[in-house]
Amino acid sequence: MAAADAAIRAIDGELTSLSAGEDTARAAVAGDVAARLCDAYRHRKTRLGEEQAQRQQARLTESVEVQMRFAAMRAERIALVRLRGANRINDVTLNKLIREIDLSEAALSTRAGKRRL
Protein backbone atom coordinates (compact mmCIF):
# COMPACT_ATOMS: atom_id res chain seq x y z
CA MET A 1 0.00 0.00 0.00
CA ALA A 2 2.95 2.30 0.61
CA ALA A 3 3.94 1.83 -3.04
CA ALA A 4 0.49 2.91 -4.23
CA ASP A 5 0.65 5.96 -1.95
CA ALA A 6 4.05 6.86 -3.40
CA ALA A 7 2.70 6.48 -6.93
CA ILE A 8 -0.26 8.75 -6.18
CA ARG A 9 2.06 11.39 -4.71
CA ALA A 10 4.29 11.18 -7.80
CA ILE A 11 1.29 11.56 -10.11
CA ASP A 12 0.07 14.56 -8.12
CA GLY A 13 3.54 16.10 -8.28
CA GLU A 14 3.76 15.55 -12.02
CA LEU A 15 0.29 17.02 -12.47
CA THR A 16 1.34 20.13 -10.56
CA SER A 17 4.39 20.50 -12.82
CA LEU A 18 2.38 20.04 -16.00
CA SER A 19 -0.39 22.38 -14.83
CA ALA A 20 2.12 25.16 -14.15
CA GLY A 21 3.14 25.28 -17.80
CA GLU A 22 1.78 27.46 -20.59
CA ASP A 23 0.16 24.60 -22.51
CA THR A 24 -3.46 24.53 -21.27
CA ALA A 25 -4.43 21.62 -23.52
CA ARG A 26 -1.60 19.54 -22.08
CA ALA A 27 -2.59 20.57 -18.55
CA ALA A 28 -6.22 19.53 -19.17
CA VAL A 29 -5.16 16.14 -20.52
CA ALA A 30 -2.75 15.75 -17.60
CA GLY A 31 -5.62 16.37 -15.17
CA ASP A 32 -7.75 13.67 -16.80
CA VAL A 33 -4.88 11.19 -16.93
CA ALA A 34 -3.89 11.92 -13.33
CA ALA A 35 -7.46 11.36 -12.14
CA ARG A 36 -7.68 8.05 -14.00
CA LEU A 37 -4.30 6.83 -12.73
CA CYS A 38 -4.97 7.90 -9.14
CA ASP A 39 -8.33 6.12 -9.25
CA ALA A 40 -6.58 2.95 -10.43
CA TYR A 41 -4.05 3.16 -7.59
CA ARG A 42 -6.79 3.84 -5.04
CA HIS A 43 -8.71 0.85 -6.36
CA ARG A 44 -5.56 -1.28 -6.02
CA LYS A 45 -5.10 -0.09 -2.41
CA THR A 46 -8.72 -0.97 -1.60
CA ARG A 47 -8.40 -4.39 -3.22
CA LEU A 48 -5.15 -5.12 -1.38
CA GLY A 49 -6.71 -4.03 1.90
CA GLU A 50 -9.69 -6.34 1.32
CA GLU A 51 -7.40 -9.25 0.44
CA GLN A 52 -5.36 -8.63 3.58
CA ALA A 53 -8.53 -8.59 5.70
CA GLN A 54 -9.66 -11.85 4.09
CA ARG A 55 -6.28 -13.48 4.79
CA GLN A 56 -6.42 -12.35 8.42
CA GLN A 57 -9.96 -13.71 8.77
CA ALA A 58 -8.91 -17.04 7.23
CA ARG A 59 -5.95 -17.32 9.63
CA LEU A 60 -8.20 -16.55 12.60
CA THR A 61 -10.80 -19.08 11.46
CA GLU A 62 -8.16 -21.76 11.01
CA SER A 63 -6.60 -21.02 14.40
CA VAL A 64 -9.95 -21.35 16.16
CA GLU A 65 -10.74 -24.54 14.22
CA VAL A 66 -7.40 -26.11 15.19
CA GLN A 67 -7.97 -25.19 18.83
CA MET A 68 -11.44 -26.76 18.78
CA ARG A 69 -10.22 -29.91 17.02
CA PHE A 70 -7.52 -30.41 19.68
CA ALA A 71 -10.15 -29.99 22.40
CA ALA A 72 -12.38 -32.53 20.67
CA MET A 73 -9.52 -35.04 20.43
CA ARG A 74 -8.75 -34.64 24.13
CA ALA A 75 -12.41 -35.30 24.92
CA GLU A 76 -12.39 -38.38 22.68
CA ARG A 77 -9.37 -39.78 24.52
CA ILE A 78 -11.00 -39.21 27.90
CA ALA A 79 -14.23 -40.86 26.74
CA LEU A 80 -12.35 -43.87 25.36
CA VAL A 81 -10.40 -44.36 28.58
CA ARG A 82 -13.68 -44.21 30.50
CA LEU A 83 -15.22 -46.79 28.19
CA ARG A 84 -12.24 -49.04 28.79
CA GLY A 85 -12.47 -48.48 32.54
CA ALA A 86 -16.12 -49.54 32.41
CA ASN A 87 -15.17 -52.64 30.36
CA ARG A 88 -17.31 -51.42 27.45
CA ILE A 89 -14.33 -51.77 25.07
CA ASN A 90 -11.24 -53.96 25.26
CA ASP A 91 -7.56 -52.95 25.18
CA VAL A 92 -7.20 -53.72 21.49
CA THR A 93 -10.10 -51.46 20.57
CA LEU A 94 -8.88 -48.73 22.93
CA ASN A 95 -5.38 -48.82 21.46
CA LYS A 96 -6.67 -48.81 17.88
CA LEU A 97 -8.96 -45.82 18.50
CA ILE A 98 -6.30 -43.90 20.46
CA ARG A 99 -3.85 -44.54 17.60
CA GLU A 100 -6.34 -43.05 15.11
CA ILE A 101 -6.70 -39.97 17.30
CA ASP A 102 -2.91 -39.73 17.62
CA LEU A 103 -2.53 -39.81 13.84
CA SER A 104 -5.21 -37.17 13.38
CA GLU A 105 -3.56 -35.00 16.00
CA ALA A 106 -0.15 -35.39 14.37
CA ALA A 107 -1.56 -34.43 10.98
CA LEU A 108 -3.31 -31.42 12.47
CA SER A 109 -0.16 -30.36 14.33
CA THR A 110 1.88 -30.61 11.14
CA ARG A 111 -0.68 -28.63 9.15
CA ALA A 112 -0.96 -25.96 11.85
CA GLY A 113 2.84 -25.75 12.16
CA LYS A 114 3.30 -25.23 8.42
CA ARG A 115 0.81 -22.37 8.47
CA ARG A 116 2.90 -20.52 11.06
CA LEU A 117 6.04 -20.57 8.88
C-alpha positions in Angstrom: 0.0 0.0 0.0 2.9 2.3 0.6 3.9 1.8 -3.0 0.5 2.9 -4.2 0.6 6.0 -2.0 4.1 6.9 -3.4 2.7 6.5 -6.9 -0.3 8.7 -6.2 2.1 11.4 -4.7 4.3 11.2 -7.8 1.3 11.6 -10.1 0.1 14.6 -8.1 3.5 16.1 -8.3 3.8 15.5 -12.0 0.3 17.0 -12.5 1.3 20.1 -10.6 4.4 20.5 -12.8 2.4 20.0 -16.0 -0.4 22.4 -14.8 2.1 25.2 -14.1 3.1 25.3 -17.8 1.8 27.5 -20.6 0.2 24.6 -22.5 -3.5 24.5 -21.3 -4.4 21.6 -23.5 -1.6 19.5 -22.1 -2.6 20.6 -18.5 -6.2 19.5 -19.2 -5.2 16.1 -20.5 -2.8 15.8 -17.6 -5.6 16.4 -15.2 -7.7 13.7 -16.8 -4.9 11.2 -16.9 -3.9 11.9 -13.3 -7.5 11.4 -12.1 -7.7 8.0 -14.0 -4.3 6.8 -12.7 -5.0 7.9 -9.1 -8.3 6.1 -9.2 -6.6 3.0 -10.4 -4.1 3.2 -7.6 -6.8 3.8 -5.0 -8.7 0.8 -6.4 -5.6 -1.3 -6.0 -5.1 -0.1 -2.4 -8.7 -1.0 -1.6 -8.4 -4.4 -3.2 -5.1 -5.1 -1.4 -6.7 -4.0 1.9 -9.7 -6.3 1.3 -7.4 -9.2 0.4 -5.4 -8.6 3.6 -8.5 -8.6 5.7 -9.7 -11.9 4.1 -6.3 -13.5 4.8 -6.4 -12.3 8.4 -10.0 -13.7 8.8 -8.9 -17.0 7.2 -6.0 -17.3 9.6 -8.2 -16.5 12.6 -10.8 -19.1 11.5 -8.2 -21.8 11.0 -6.6 -21.0 14.4 -9.9 -21.4 16.2 -10.7 -24.5 14.2 -7.4 -26.1 15.2 -8.0 -25.2 18.8 -11.4 -26.8 18.8 -10.2 -29.9 17.0 -7.5 -30.4 19.7 -10.1 -30.0 22.4 -12.4 -32.5 20.7 -9.5 -35.0 20.4 -8.7 -34.6 24.1 -12.4 -35.3 24.9 -12.4 -38.4 22.7 -9.4 -39.8 24.5 -11.0 -39.2 27.9 -14.2 -40.9 26.7 -12.4 -43.9 25.4 -10.4 -44.4 28.6 -13.7 -44.2 30.5 -15.2 -46.8 28.2 -12.2 -49.0 28.8 -12.5 -48.5 32.5 -16.1 -49.5 32.4 -15.2 -52.6 30.4 -17.3 -51.4 27.4 -14.3 -51.8 25.1 -11.2 -54.0 25.3 -7.6 -52.9 25.2 -7.2 -53.7 21.5 -10.1 -51.5 20.6 -8.9 -48.7 22.9 -5.4 -48.8 21.5 -6.7 -48.8 17.9 -9.0 -45.8 18.5 -6.3 -43.9 20.5 -3.9 -44.5 17.6 -6.3 -43.0 15.1 -6.7 -40.0 17.3 -2.9 -39.7 17.6 -2.5 -39.8 13.8 -5.2 -37.2 13.4 -3.6 -35.0 16.0 -0.1 -35.4 14.4 -1.6 -34.4 11.0 -3.3 -31.4 12.5 -0.2 -30.4 14.3 1.9 -30.6 11.1 -0.7 -28.6 9.1 -1.0 -26.0 11.9 2.8 -25.8 12.2 3.3 -25.2 8.4 0.8 -22.4 8.5 2.9 -20.5 11.1 6.0 -20.6 8.9 
